[in-house]
Amino acid sequence: MPAKILIVDDEVHLARILQFTLEHAGYEVSTAFDGKEAIEKARKVRPDLVVLDLMLPIIDGYKVCNILKNDDEFKQVPIIILSARDLSREELDEPIGADLFLEKPFNSNMLIDKIGELLS
């Protein structure tokens, strides 16, 4: 049974490209386009891994990550932050409990490799 991945990004075009790429790599992929939908989809789909943008409508990615990581059902689910923001230079008000941070634009092959590492 393929691992389930939830992609959360308000850029629909990018989310669809990621979906196609990850499905081609053998994963079962769901998408959400805002933070509220992300939490609802996570509870419905029970993903094995989440790829999450930070700048989202309704509930931002920081809060989505913290909500999932503080929920007993999801705290072991790896979260990859995929963002255009330079997190290495950013002062954060609260820590983000993500497992990996990647900047956009990103290398698809590297993302697939990192997903494989986090799921193994």
N, C-alpha and C positions, 0 to 999 in steps of 0.2 A: 504494500500500500504506500503510495507516494506521500512524502511529508507535505503538510498544508502550510502555505505561506499567506499572510495577510499583508497586502501593500496598501499603505495609507499615504496619499498625496493628492493635493487639490489641483495639480496640473494633470488633467485627464489624459492628455496625450502621453506624457511621461509614464503615468501609471499603466497605460495600455501597452506601451513598449516593454516595460518591466514585466508585465503579466505574460506577454508573448515570449519574452526571453526565458523567464523562469519555467513556463509550461514546456517550452522546447527542451529545457534541461531536466525535465521529468517531475516537476513539482505540481501540486494542485494549488491553484492560486485564486484568492478572492481579493477584491479591491474595495476600498472605502475612500471617500473624497473629502471628508471633514472629520473632526475629532469625535463628535457625537456618534456618527455612523461607525467609526473605527471601534469604539467601545462596544456598541451593539453587535457588530459583525464578529468581534473577538468572542463575545459570549455565545453567539450562535454557532460559529464555525469551529471554535477551539483550535486556533492555529498552533503549529509547532514552532513558528518563528514569525516575527513582525518586522517589516521594513517600513520605517516611519519618518515622514517629513516633520519638521518642527513648525513651520509657518502654515497653520491650518485654520480654516474658519470654524466658528462655533466654540470648539475647545482646541487649544493649541497642542502641538506635539509634546511639549514639556509636560503638560498636565496628563495627557493620554499615557505617556510613558510612566509617570508616577502612579497613576491610577492602576495600571496593569501590574506594575512591579510591587504594589502594596496589596494586591489581591492574591490570596492563597492559591487560587486556581491558575494564576498566570505568572507568579513571581519567578518560576523556573523557565519561562518561555523567553528565549533570546530575542532581544530587540536591537535592530540595526537602525541607527539614525542616519538618514540620507538627506543632507541639507546643503543649500547653497551658502549658508552662514559659515564663517571661519571660526569654528568652535575652539581652536587652539588659542585664539586671541580674545575670546569673549569672556567677560566676567559674568558668572551665573549667579542669580539670586538664590537658587536652590539647586542642589546637585541633580543630575539626570542619571537614573540608574540603568542606562542603556549598556549593552554589551560591546557595542562597536559603533564608531562614528566614521562615516565616509562623506566626503564633500562632493557635491555636484560641480561640474560634470564628473562622472565616475566611469571606471572601466568595467564593462559587463562581465568579462571573464574573471576579474578579481572579485567582484561581488558574488558570483556563483561559487568561487573557491571559498570565500569567507562564510557563506551560508552553509556549505558542506562541512566546514570546520566546526561551526557552532552547533550543527545538528548531530555531529558524531559523538 
